[in-house]
């Protein structure tokens, strides 16, 4: 059964309630679930998953509000708000993100407190336990990456007489994340036994563990010994034989629009399916109201087109110097898919070329392929990827390069596999044999690392990983300022670099919400707020 069609019978912490409110006072308006049967445990687990698709998470805040402004994308709304790194501890997006993460953690704690029931089938309950453990670890991973050290709440029965819970250190939080995820890894199902990427598979756990260890190896812990662990866990996914790149890059995203699964490529994704028009709540604002190819035609699929590619991203894709088109064509098939070279003008929409390289919209998710009708004007049912197989390969390449004095043959093979797909060499009818996708041999360690930085931009643009990447690489603020200077010298106007104008060292972390500080007197604020 698809997770997205699993109906919740119990909603925990709905509305404005949260984990901290449970700490603040004894709840009197609901009875905590007992989860005495496998069906009830599955219902509780669905509640743990449910927060992933909320507007405060992947439905809007993560891909748009927190990650839309880097060197590869920006928003044209022109507002002085969270999207351009202007926020305070009272910011609604920052606050709701915090509250929703702890809501997911509390829901996981409820399941974990009741799952070890010897009266229930051990195999079935262990799969539930593994998923709940992993999701709790993942929510703490998002907290650590965005807020730093945070309170570790690991019980379903918080002490209402002790609501002042201090921060754990960042290393302590990462230790908990790793403990949860490594416990989960042998308990969850293999990817080959699942029908889709909405549920956690063993590959998803292994791949996210690789991401966790890469984060630990980088800023601010800078524990470089963890590159070896990152490589180990990513290699487990590769060596399982269950995953491979979709030969056609665009098919990945067409599948999301058509509600079709390809778990070989899309290892873990957030499932959306609802629309405002049919009273459902599982939809994304990121495609429609925010991003997509600009269109006023709801038959094609409306998009405000407020998520745009930078010219720096466009220029990052290789150009065919023999091309006679303007701009020059690219042998990298990702460019004109990710960065739409056209918009839809009028109603009915007419496909109209867009020559302005500073005002091309995100084309990665395209509403014309959606199968759910009638299409909603501002929200979409398209799924959002958290982990794709190409990320596994690029993490292997990055870790291998970091572990040695320069790129190894294994590192080259991993990145080149991603590039070969991008250049169409895995298609049934590949382009002319003179197309060269592989990187040149003999790159230095620093040169290869720069190729990793560039390849991640080309592959994962608009997928909410650029800001976290730069932060763990220790170059976020420096790179944003460097990019601002480049952009203004290459045709950008002030509105294109508003975020980079505002950025400072404090933006390495979000502020701790005023809401939390008012409840938890042991909590401290992050620097600069």
C-alpha positions in Angstrom: 0.0 0.0 0.0 1.3 3.4 -0.9 2.1 5.5 2.2 0.3 8.5 0.7 -3.0 6.6 0.7 -2.6 5.3 4.3 -5.4 7.2 6.1 -4.5 8.6 9.5 -6.9 7.6 12.3 -5.1 9.6 14.9 -3.5 13.0 14.5 -1.1 13.9 17.2 -0.2 17.5 18.0 -2.4 18.9 15.3 -2.8 22.6 14.8 -0.6 24.8 16.9 0.4 22.1 19.4 4.0 20.8 19.5 6.5 18.8 21.4 7.3 21.9 23.6 3.7 22.4 24.5 3.6 18.9 25.8 6.5 19.9 28.0 4.8 23.1 29.1 1.5 21.6 30.4 -0.3 18.3 30.9 -2.5 17.7 27.9 -6.2 17.4 28.8 -7.8 17.5 25.4 -6.7 14.1 24.1 -5.7 10.6 25.2 -2.3 9.4 24.1 -2.6 6.4 21.8 -1.8 3.0 23.1 -0.8 1.4 19.8 -1.7 -2.2 20.9 -2.0 -3.7 17.4 0.2 -3.7 14.3 -2.5 -1.7 12.5 -2.4 0.9 15.3 1.4 1.0 15.2 1.2 1.5 11.4 -1.2 4.4 12.0 1.2 5.9 14.4 4.1 5.5 12.0 2.1 7.2 9.2 1.9 10.1 11.6 5.6 10.2 11.9 6.0 10.2 8.1 3.2 12.8 7.7 5.2 15.7 8.9 7.6 15.4 5.9 4.9 16.6 3.5 3.7 19.5 5.7 3.9 23.1 4.5 6.5 23.7 7.2 8.7 21.0 5.8 9.1 19.8 2.2 5.7 21.2 1.1 7.1 24.7 1.1 9.6 25.8 3.8 12.6 23.5 3.0 12.8 23.9 -0.8 11.6 27.5 -1.0 11.8 29.6 2.1 15.1 28.3 3.4 16.9 27.2 0.2 15.8 29.3 -2.8 18.7 31.8 -2.7 22.1 30.5 -3.5 24.5 30.9 -6.5 22.3 28.7 -8.7 18.8 29.9 -8.0 16.9 32.9 -6.6 13.3 34.1 -6.2 11.9 37.2 -8.0 9.4 38.1 -5.3 11.5 41.1 -4.2 10.4 40.8 -0.6 12.5 41.3 2.5 11.8 38.0 4.1 13.2 34.6 4.9 14.0 33.7 1.3 16.7 36.4 1.3 18.2 35.6 4.7 16.3 38.3 6.6 14.7 36.7 9.6 14.4 37.1 13.3 13.6 34.6 16.2 10.0 35.5 15.7 10.0 34.5 12.0 7.0 32.3 11.2 8.8 30.0 8.8 11.7 29.4 11.1 9.3 28.8 14.0 7.0 26.4 12.2 10.0 24.5 10.9 11.3 24.0 14.4 7.9 23.1 15.8 7.1 20.6 13.0 10.5 18.8 13.5 9.8 18.3 17.2 6.3 17.2 16.4 7.7 14.5 14.2 10.2 13.5 16.9 7.4 13.3 19.5 5.3 11.1 17.2 8.3 8.8 16.7 8.9 8.6 20.4 5.3 7.5 20.9 5.7 4.7 18.4 9.1 3.6 19.8 7.7 3.5 23.4 5.1 0.9 22.3 6.6 -1.0 19.5 8.5 -3.6 21.5 5.3 -5.6 22.3 6.1 -9.4 22.5 2.5 -10.2 21.6 2.9 -8.8 18.1 4.8 -10.4 15.2 8.4 -9.5 15.7 9.3 -9.1 12.0 6.5 -6.7 11.4 7.0 -4.6 14.5 10.8 -4.4 13.8 10.1 -2.9 10.4 7.9 -0.3 12.1 10.6 0.3 14.8 13.3 0.8 12.2 11.3 3.4 10.2 10.5 5.3 13.4 14.1 5.3 14.6 15.4 6.5 11.2 12.8 9.3 10.9 13.6 10.5 14.5 17.2 10.5 13.5 16.5 12.4 10.3 14.4 15.0 12.0 17.3 15.6 14.4 19.7 15.8 11.4 17.6 18.6 10.0 17.6 20.3 13.4 21.4 20.0 13.8 22.1 21.3 10.3 19.8 24.3 10.7 19.9 25.2 14.4 23.1 23.6 15.7 23.0 21.8 19.1 19.4 21.3 20.2 17.6 19.6 23.1 17.4 15.9 22.8 13.9 14.7 23.6 13.8 10.9 23.5 10.8 10.0 25.6 7.0 9.8 25.0 6.5 11.1 28.6 8.2 14.4 29.0 8.7 15.6 32.6 6.2 18.4 33.0 8.0 19.5 36.2 11.2 20.0 34.3 10.5 21.9 31.1 13.8 23.6 30.9 15.9 21.3 28.7 19.3 22.6 27.7 21.0 22.2 24.3 22.9 19.0 23.7 26.2 19.7 22.0 26.3 19.3 18.3 28.4 16.2 18.6 26.0 14.7 21.0 23.1 15.3 18.6 25.1 13.7 15.8 25.8 10.7 18.0 22.1 10.3 18.6 21.4 10.6 14.9 24.0 7.9 14.1 22.7 5.7 16.9 19.1 5.9 15.6 20.0 5.3 12.0 22.4 2.5 12.5 19.9 0.7 14.8 17.3 1.2 12.0 19.4 -0.1 9.1 19.1 -3.9 9.7 15.4 -3.5 10.7 13.9 -1.9 7.6 13.0 -3.6 4.3 15.4 -3.9 1.4 14.6 -1.5 -1.4 13.9 -4.3 -3.9 10.9 -5.4 -1.7 9.2 -2.0 -1.8 7.0 -0.6 -4.5 8.0 3.0 -4.1 10.3 5.5 -2.5 7.9 7.0 0.0 8.8 4.4 2.6 12.2 4.1 4.2 14.3 1.3 2.7 17.7 -0.1 3.9 19.2 1.8 0.9 17.6 5.1 2.1 19.0 4.6 5.6 22.5 3.8 4.3 22.5 6.7 1.8 21.3 9.2 4.4 23.9 7.9 6.8 26.5 8.7 4.2 25.1 12.2 4.0 25.2 12.5 7.8 28.9 11.4 8.0 29.8 13.9 5.2 28.2 16.6 7.3 30.2 15.5 10.4 33.4 15.5 8.3 32.7 19.1 7.3 31.9 22.4 9.1 31.6 22.9 12.0 32.7 19.6 13.5 35.4 19.1 10.8 35.9 15.5 11.9 37.6 14.4 8.7 37.9 10.8 9.9 34.2 10.5 9.0 34.9 10.6 5.3 35.7 6.9 5.5 32.3 6.2 7.1 30.6 8.3 4.5 32.2 6.3 1.8 31.4 3.0 3.5 27.7 3.7 3.8 27.4 5.1 0.3 29.2 2.1 -1.1 26.7 -0.2 0.6 24.0 1.3 -1.6 26.0 1.1 -4.8 27.2 -2.5 -4.1 23.7 -3.7 -3.2 22.9 -4.0 -7.0 19.4 -2.6 -6.4 20.0 0.8 -7.8 21.1 2.4 -11.0 20.7 5.7 -12.8 17.6 6.3 -14.9 19.1 6.5 -18.5 17.0 9.6 -19.1 17.5 12.4 -16.6 14.2 14.1 -17.5 12.3 10.8 -16.8 13.1 11.2 -13.1 10.9 14.2 -12.9 8.3 13.2 -15.4 7.8 10.1 -13.1 7.1 12.5 -10.2 4.5 14.3 -12.2 2.9 11.0 -13.4 2.9 9.6 -9.9 5.1 6.7 -11.0 7.9 5.2 -8.9 11.5 4.4 -10.0 13.1 3.3 -6.7 16.3 2.4 -8.5 17.0 6.1 -9.1 14.7 7.8 -6.6 15.7 6.1 -3.3 13.6 8.3 -1.0 11.0 10.9 -1.8 8.3 12.9 -0.1 4.9 11.8 -1.3 2.3 14.4 -2.3 -1.0 13.6 -3.9 -3.7 16.0 -2.7 -5.1 19.2 -4.1 -6.9 22.2 -2.5 -9.8 21.6 -4.9 -10.6 18.1 -3.5 -10.1 18.9 0.1 -6.9 17.0 0.5 -3.9 18.3 2.5 -0.9 16.4 1.0 0.3 18.8 -1.7 3.3 21.0 -2.3 3.4 24.8 -2.8 6.9 24.5 -4.2 5.5 23.5 -7.6 2.7 25.8 -8.7 2.6 28.8 -6.4 6.4 29.0 -6.3 8.2 27.1 -9.0 7.7 25.7 -12.4 7.6 27.0 -16.0 5.7 30.3 -15.8 2.2 29.7 -17.0 -1.3 31.1 -16.4 -3.0 28.2 -18.2 -4.4 25.8 -15.7 -4.8 23.1 -18.3 -1.0 23.1 -18.8 -0.5 23.8 -15.2 -0.3 27.1 -13.5 3.0 28.4 -12.1 4.0 31.7 -10.7 7.5 31.1 -12.0 9.1 32.7 -8.9 12.0 30.2 -8.7 14.6 31.2 -11.3 18.0 29.9 -12.3 21.0 32.2 -12.2 23.1 32.9 -15.2 26.0 31.3 -13.3 24.1 28.0 -13.2 23.3 28.3 -16.9 27.0 28.9 -17.7 28.1 26.0 -15.6 26.8 23.6 -18.2 29.2 22.8 -21.0 28.5 24.6 -24.3 28.8 23.2 -27.8 31.2 25.6 -29.5 30.1 24.3 -32.9 26.5 25.2 -32.3 24.8 27.8 -34.4 22.1 28.7 -31.9 21.8 31.6 -29.5 22.6 30.8 -26.8 24.9 28.0 -27.8 23.4 24.5 -27.4 24.8 22.2 -24.6 25.7 18.5 -24.9 24.6 18.3 -21.2 20.9 17.4 -21.5 20.2 18.6 -18.0 20.6 22.2 -18.8 17.5 22.8 -20.9 15.5 20.5 -18.7 16.4 22.1 -15.4 16.4 25.7 -16.8 13.4 26.2 -18.9 14.3 28.0 -22.2 10.6 29.0 -22.7 7.5 30.1 -20.9 3.8 29.7 -21.6 2.2 33.0 -22.6 -1.5 33.7 -22.4 -4.5 31.4 -22.0 -4.4 29.0 -23.7 -0.7 29.0 -23.1 1.6 29.5 -26.1 5.1 28.1 -25.8 7.3 31.2 -26.1 11.1 31.2 -26.1 12.7 33.1 -23.3 16.2 34.5 -24.3 16.9 36.2 -21.0 19.4 34.1 -19.1 18.8 35.9 -15.9 15.0 35.3 -16.0 14.6 31.7 -16.9 12.5 29.7 -14.6 12.9 26.3 -12.9 12.0 23.7 -15.5 12.9 20.6 -13.4 9.3 19.8 -12.4 6.9 20.4 -15.3 3.1 20.5 -14.6 2.1 19.6 -18.2 3.0 16.0 -17.3 0.7 15.8 -14.2 -2.0 13.2 -14.5 -4.2 14.3 -11.6 -7.0 16.5 -12.9 -8.3 19.1 -12.7 -5.0 20.7 -11.9 -5.0 23.0 -8.9 -3.9 26.6 -9.6 -1.4 27.0 -6.8 -0.4 23.5 -5.5 0.8 20.3 -7.0 0.8 16.6 -6.2 4.3 16.0 -7.6 6.7 14.1 -5.3 10.0 15.7 -4.0 13.3 13.7 -3.9 15.3 13.6 -0.7 17.8 11.0 -1.9 18.6 10.0 -5.5 21.1 7.4 -6.7 23.2 10.1 -8.4 23.8 11.5 -4.9 25.2 8.2 -3.8 27.7 8.2 -6.6 28.7 11.8 -6.0 29.1 11.2 -2.3 31.4 8.3 -3.1 33.5 10.6 -5.4 33.7 13.3 -2.8 34.6 11.0 0.1 37.2 9.1 -2.0 38.9 12.4 -3.1 38.9 13.7 0.5 40.4 10.4 1.9 43.4 10.5 -0.5 45.9 12.9 -2.0 43.8 13.2 -5.1 41.0 11.5 -7.0 41.2 7.8 -7.2 40.0 5.6 -10.1 36.9 4.9 -8.0 36.2 8.6 -7.6 36.5 9.2 -11.3 34.2 6.4 -12.2 31.5 7.5 -9.7 31.4 11.1 -11.0 31.8 10.1 -14.7 28.8 7.7 -14.4 26.6 10.7 -13.4 28.1 12.8 -16.2 27.6 10.1 -18.9 23.9 10.0 -18.0 23.8 13.7 -18.3 25.3 13.7 -21.7 22.8 11.1 -23.0 25.3 8.3 -23.2 23.0 5.9 -21.4 20.0 6.5 -23.7 18.9 3.7 -26.1 20.0 6.1 -29.0 22.9 8.0 -27.6 24.4 11.1 -29.3 27.3 11.0 -31.7 30.3 9.0 -30.4 32.5 12.2 -30.3 30.6 13.4 -27.2 32.9 13.2 -24.3 31.4 13.3 -20.8 34.3 12.0 -18.7 36.5 14.4 -16.7 40.1 14.6 -17.8 42.6 12.5 -15.9 45.3 14.0 -13.8 43.2 16.5 -11.8 44.6 17.6 -8.5 42.7 17.1 -5.3 41.4 20.7 -5.2 40.5 20.6 -8.9 38.5 17.4 -8.5 36.8 18.9 -5.5 35.8 21.9 -7.6 34.3 19.5 -10.1 32.3 17.9 -7.3 31.0 21.3 -6.3 30.0 22.1 -9.9 28.5 18.7 -10.7 26.3 18.8 -7.6 25.0 22.2 -8.9 24.2 20.8 -12.3 22.6 17.6 -11.0 20.7 18.8 -7.9 19.8 22.4 -8.6 16.4 23.3 -7.1 16.5 20.2 -4.8 17.3 22.1 -1.6 20.9 20.8 -1.1 23.0 23.8 -2.2 22.9 25.8 1.0 23.6 22.7 3.2 26.4 21.7 0.9 28.2 25.1 1.1 27.7 25.2 4.9 29.4 21.8 5.4 32.1 22.8 2.9 32.8 25.8 5.2 32.4 28.3 2.4 28.8 29.4 2.5 29.2 33.1 3.3 32.4 33.6 1.3 30.9 31.9 -1.7 27.7 34.0 -1.6 29.7 37.2 -1.5 32.0 36.1 -4.3 28.9 35.1 -6.3 27.3 38.5 -5.7 30.4 40.3 -7.2 30.4 38.0 -10.2 26.6 38.4 -10.8 26.7 42.2 -10.7 29.6 42.1 -13.2 27.7 39.8 -15.5 24.3 41.3 -16.1 22.5 40.8 -12.7 20.6 43.6 -11.1 20.3 44.3 -7.4 17.1 42.2 -7.0 18.9 39.2 -8.3 21.4 39.3 -5.4 19.3 40.6 -2.6 20.0 37.5 -0.5 23.8 37.8 -1.0 23.6 41.4 0.0 22.0 40.5 3.3 24.0 37.4 4.2 26.5 37.3 7.1 28.1 34.7 9.4 24.9 34.5 11.5 23.2 32.8 8.5 25.2 29.7 9.1 22.4 28.8 11.5 18.7 29.8 11.9 17.7 31.6 15.0 16.2 29.6 17.9 12.5 30.6 17.8 11.2 33.1 20.4 8.5 30.6 21.0 11.0 28.0 22.2 13.0 30.5 24.3 9.8 31.6 26.1 9.0 28.0 27.1 12.4 26.6 27.7 14.5 28.9 30.0 17.6 26.6 29.6 17.7 27.3 25.9 20.2 29.8 24.5 20.1 31.8 21.3 22.4 31.3 18.3 25.1 33.9 17.6 24.0 37.1 15.8 20.3 37.0 16.8 
